[in-house]
Amino acid sequence: MSILFGVVIMLVVSKKESLIVKLQERVSLLEKAMNLLLFGEYVEIAEAEKKEILSRLMDYIEGKEEEFIDLEELENIVQDKNTQKGS
């Protein structure tokens, strides 16, 4: 019975360690993406990581689509403000 209990504990610990490793990989990936976006720092990124970053970014953009405005709409807003200042 105690051997079985020990095996179960080892499996639980192993599963938690595996989850921690996956989370560390995600944090590392996000850190690389943020450095690239915010600071323009070149960081060597593996092809799989590039695909993961692009996938997450596209998911974010699609989920927040209503928060973005069309470029032409932005240009019109700026032109309207410039016209109002000139009047």
C-alpha positions in Angstrom: 0.0 0.0 0.0 2.8 2.5 0.9 4.6 1.7 -2.4 1.4 2.5 -4.3 1.0 5.7 -2.4 4.6 6.6 -3.1 4.1 6.0 -6.8 1.0 8.2 -6.9 2.8 11.0 -5.1 5.7 10.7 -7.6 3.2 11.0 -10.5 1.5 14.0 -9.0 4.9 15.7 -8.4 6.0 14.8 -11.9 2.8 16.3 -13.4 3.2 19.5 -11.4 6.9 19.8 -12.5 5.8 19.3 -16.1 3.2 22.0 -15.8 5.8 24.4 -14.3 8.2 23.7 -17.2 5.4 24.5 -19.7 4.6 27.7 -17.9 8.3 28.7 -17.8 8.4 28.1 -21.6 5.4 30.3 -22.1 6.8 33.1 -19.9 10.1 32.9 -21.9 8.2 33.1 -25.1 6.2 36.1 -24.0 9.4 37.8 -22.7 11.0 37.4 -26.1 7.9 38.8 -27.8 7.6 41.7 -25.5 11.3 42.6 -25.9 10.9 42.5 -29.6 7.7 44.6 -29.6 8.6 47.2 -27.0 12.3 47.6 -27.4 13.0 46.3 -30.9 15.6 44.0 -29.4 16.6 41.2 -31.6 16.4 37.9 -29.9 17.0 34.6 -31.6 13.6 32.9 -31.8 13.0 29.3 -33.0 10.6 28.8 -35.8 8.1 27.0 -33.5 8.2 30.0 -31.1 7.6 32.4 -34.0 4.5 30.5 -34.9 3.3 30.4 -31.3 3.8 34.2 -31.0 2.0 34.9 -34.2 -0.9 32.5 -33.3 -1.3 34.2 -29.9 -1.1 37.7 -31.4 -3.7 36.9 -34.0 -6.0 35.3 -31.4 -5.6 38.5 -29.3 -6.3 40.8 -32.3 -9.3 38.8 -33.4 -10.7 38.8 -29.8 -10.2 42.6 -29.5 -11.3 43.5 -33.0 -13.9 46.0 -31.9 -11.2 48.0 -30.1 -9.4 48.7 -33.3 -10.5 51.3 -35.9 -9.9 51.5 -39.6 -6.9 53.5 -40.8 -9.1 55.7 -43.0 -11.4 56.4 -40.1 -8.3 57.5 -38.0 -7.1 59.7 -40.9 -10.5 61.4 -41.1 -10.5 62.1 -37.3 -7.1 63.6 -37.5 -8.0 65.7 -40.6 -11.2 66.9 -38.8 -9.2 68.0 -35.8 -6.7 69.8 -37.9 -9.5 71.5 -39.8 -11.1 72.6 -36.5 -7.8 74.0 -35.3 -7.2 76.0 -38.5 -10.7 77.6 -38.4 
